[in-house]
Amino acid sequence: MSENTMPHTQTENQKKTVYVIGHRNPDTDSIVSAAAYARFKQLQGFSEHRAARAGKANPQTEYIFSRFSVPVPEYIPDLIPKVAYYMHEGCETVEEHSSLWRATAKIEQTYTKVLPVTDKNGKYLSLLHYSAFAKNIIEVLDPQKQTATLTSIDLLADTLCAQPVVVHDAEKPFKCAVLSAASEFESFKKMLSVYPPENIVVVTGDRTEVQEHCVNAGVRALIITAGNTPSRELRARAEKNGVSILVSPFDTTGTTTLVLYSVPVSAVADSTVMPVKTTDTLRKVRALLQTSPGRCLPVVDDTNTLLGIISESDLLHDANIEIILVDHNEMSQAIEGAENYKIREVLDHHRLGSFDTRYPITFINKPVGATSTIVTNLYRQNRVAIPKEIASILLCGILSDTLVLKSATTTDEDRETARYLSNITDLDIETLGQDILTASSRIGSRTAAELIHQDMKEYNEGGHVFTVSQIEVNSTDEVLHRKDEFMRELEAERGNLKALFCALMVTDITRLTSLLLIAANREFLQVIGFPKQEDAVYILTDIVSRKKQLIPLLSEQIEKLNTQ
């Protein structure tokens, strides 16, 4: 990476990303809605919207996205505040071989507090800040230490804006003492004789005897000030003796001072300042910023490539992400950390939970069978043509969440919307529905933990926390055969959450009925009014909808428990 500004403008730095994301342990409707609504926003010109998912896609969802060649939304494990959500991407940088003079000039011009030093490939090396600069310059200027100055002929020429006349080993770095020929000639000769000539840079004006003596002695470099040029004879001798000659436009005092600034920035920057990563949490970074130079830290990726800077002041501003929630409106079901960001919109078809914001938002909640129905009709109402692949997955989202329009949650709007999508995609509803239900019903190769967590929702009702998972099968026999495995997992989950109960709703998609496996404390088991098939297994006759049928019934059981 060159020392030029990294390729991001200030406007781009401040641009927000808006994640369109469904609930934890997402089902097909959740992921389809996120993908389709993000595309809807993009088609309206809002390119900052990105589809995301808060959990692993289940086999049915993977089948649908693969079949219609739609990328599965980006997986985001959580939205706990991290460096990536507050930093400004892009910053001024300086390449390690640049002169200190160029680096300090860049700091002054850009009013930055710190300047990251990188190699030619943009890898972070060190940090230039005023404390490091002052410490190193004082050491160079201290006459008691006689510290050598690291430089090169190229760096000298660049720092002094000098005209090279004779150049040897231009890029090769060397350590040198800098002598200014301000004394009598004889005194100067004595001073010069103290040092090995190959380690000396001499700064002089138009004193020809000094110039000739330095070239004859074989000094490393002769810098002639005030624009004075050497004679042809002197140049020829310098070529022969390996002496570089530069012509500085500045006077002797100014030139001597500037030579000290020709040191490569890597030699004076602070290599003890360790960078942070975009995935580091703000909790960790806050403590580091308090002791960092300028209250700033460089940010790198896993390859140590510099991405930008994060400062304490960045943490005082809003995050550079916002979110749109689809297929849920309860924060207990939202991705972890969602409460830390501005929620722009909510699109949902479930009951209203405890949800509040500090500002007005777009909130669309309709009593339909699938959020995919809502998204489809937003396309239609806003006269935005639906791309065929998006229309295809939207149809799948509706059919999945309504059990091919047979669930009790199915409305006339779902049916009409499904017919519309079927017509524009040329997909048969019954055939497609059977395909996607078959894709979801294969459970033999999957563990109980996977099946329980693939579509698990957490609720808070009457002061109690509980979860209800749902899977769809062609027959409940295999689940009953593996009952002990499922019960162990439900008990473990109940213990982790300190929940009143954890349940698994097993829906038979051929008979359109369900069983309920439930791990609960004894008091709650005593109030359950469902017909019991066997220990911890209850019969849910004609019940296939968790949202519309089962949750209201469970709420009644919890109310009964609370009134005892």
Helices and strands as residue ranges (DSSP letters): H 10-13, E 17-21, H 28-43, E 49-53, H 59-67, E 74-75, G 83-85, E 88-89, E 94-95, H 100-110, E 114-118, E 124-129, H 130-141, E 149-151, H 153-160, E 163-166, E 174-180, H 185-193, G 197-199, E 200-204, H 208-217, E 221-224, H 232-241, E 244-247, H 252-260, G 265-267, E 276-277, H 282-290, G 293-295, E 296-300, E 306-311, G 312-316, E 321-326, G 338-340, E 343-348, E 362-365, H 371-381, H 388-401, H 412-425, H 429-440, H 448-454, E 456-461, E 464-473, H 477-481, H 483-497, E 501-508, E 513-520, H 522-527, E 532-534, E 537-540, I 546-550, H 551-562
